[in-house]
Amino acid sequence: MMVLLDMDSPEPTRAQILIDSRISQLEKVLLELKNDRNACAHISRLPSEILAEIFVLAASERHYRGPAHRFNFSFICQEWRNVAISSPAVWSFLADGYSPWSQAILQRSKSSKLRVHVDLSRHNVLSSTSDFLLEVIKKHIPRI
């Protein structure tokens, strides 16, 4: 297929629009196939409650390389993400003060008990991290 390009127009051509539409359709089909493949895995047979408990253990591990690493399991597949996000206990462990994840952790933990861990040897007691933790403790004291 030969397509003439109009170099003066920033607007996509009809051919580009059709190709983009087809790419979008194929990406949706590919995603469905990947989801179907994941559903065939043995671990997919675990009840969501058991999977959530495993995630709670992983997220509460004290020896981790930052908040993003504590929740890596939520990036494995859509099912795991849904289980993780809908399980407040997974998000009940707040470690080492403020991070970009802190607000999401507090929101996703809903009303579950919070566990707060701070390594005081790593933080200046007068730092913004300490200010953030004091605010969290004041606001959420019944949950701690």
N, C-alpha and C positions, 0 to 999 in steps of 0.2 A: 504494500500500500504506500503510495507516494503522497506526502502531505506537504503543502507549501506553507512555509513559515512567514508570518507577517512580523518582521523584526521591530516595527514601530508600535505595535500593540502589546501592552502588558497583560491584556486579557487572554485567558486560555482559549485555545481553538476548540471547535466542536469535537475534533478528533481527540484532543487531550482530555476533554470532559468525559467522553465515552470511555477512554482508556482508564481514567481515574475511577470511574464508576465500576468498571469490570474488576480493577484491582481491589476495590473495597469489597465487592461481592466475594472474590476469591479469598481475601483475608478473613472474612466471616466464616466461610466454609472451612478454612484451615484451622481457625480457632475451635470450631465445633469438633473437628476431627481430633485435635489435641485433647480437648475435654473428654471425648469418648475414650481415647487411649488411656488417659489418666484414670478414668473410672475402672478400667480393666486391671489396674495394679492391685496387688494383694493388700497394700496399706489402705486402699480406698474402702475396704470392707470393715475397717474399724468404725465403731459408732462415734459420732461427733463428740460425745461426752468424754470418751477415752482420749481422743485426739486432743481435745481441749486441755485435759489434765497433763498430757505430755508437753503441750505448749506452755502451760503454767510453770512446769519444772524448768523448761528451757529458758523462759523469760526471767525467771527469778535467780538464775545462775549468777553468782557474784563475780566470777572471773570471765569477763567478756571484754570485747574491744570497743565499747561504746554502744549507745542505745540502738543504733541502726542494726548492729549485729545481733542484738538480743531478739529481734523479731524477724530474722531472715526466713524463718519457716512460713511467714505470711506471704512470701513472694514465690513459693513453690508452684502453686496452682490456685485457681479461683476457689475451689472447695476449701482448701486450707485457709485461704484469706478470709472467706466467709465465716469459718469456724472461729478463727482467731479474733476477728473484729467483733463477733457477736458473743464472745466470752469475756465478761468483765474481769474475771480473776486473772486472765492473761496479762492484763494491763494494771495490775494492782501493786507493782513493784517499781518504786521511783528511786533511782540510784544516782548519786553524785550530782544532785542539784539540777540546775536548769540546762536544758538542751532543746534543740528544735522540736524534739519529740515530747517534751514535758506536758504541754497543753493537751496534745492528743492523748497521751497516757492518762491524764486526769479525767478527760471527757469519756474515754472508752472504758475506764474502770467503773463508771457509773457510781453506784453506792456501795460497791464492795470495799472490804477492809483494805487500807493502804499500808504497804510496808515501805518505809523510807530508810535508805542506807546512804550514809555520807562518810567518806573517808576524809577525816579532818586533817590528816597529814598532807593531803593533796590540795587543800583549799585554804585560802586566807579567810579567817573567820569574819572579816569585815567586807568580803567580796560581794559582788552582785549575786553570785550563786547562793551565798548565805542569806542575803535579803530575800531571794526567791524562795528558799526553803522555809524561812520564817513565815512568809506569807502563806505558803501551802499548809504549813503546820497549823497556823491560826485558823485558816478557812476550813480545813478538813480534820480538825482534831478529833471529832467523834469517830472518824473512820480509821484513825491510826492506832 
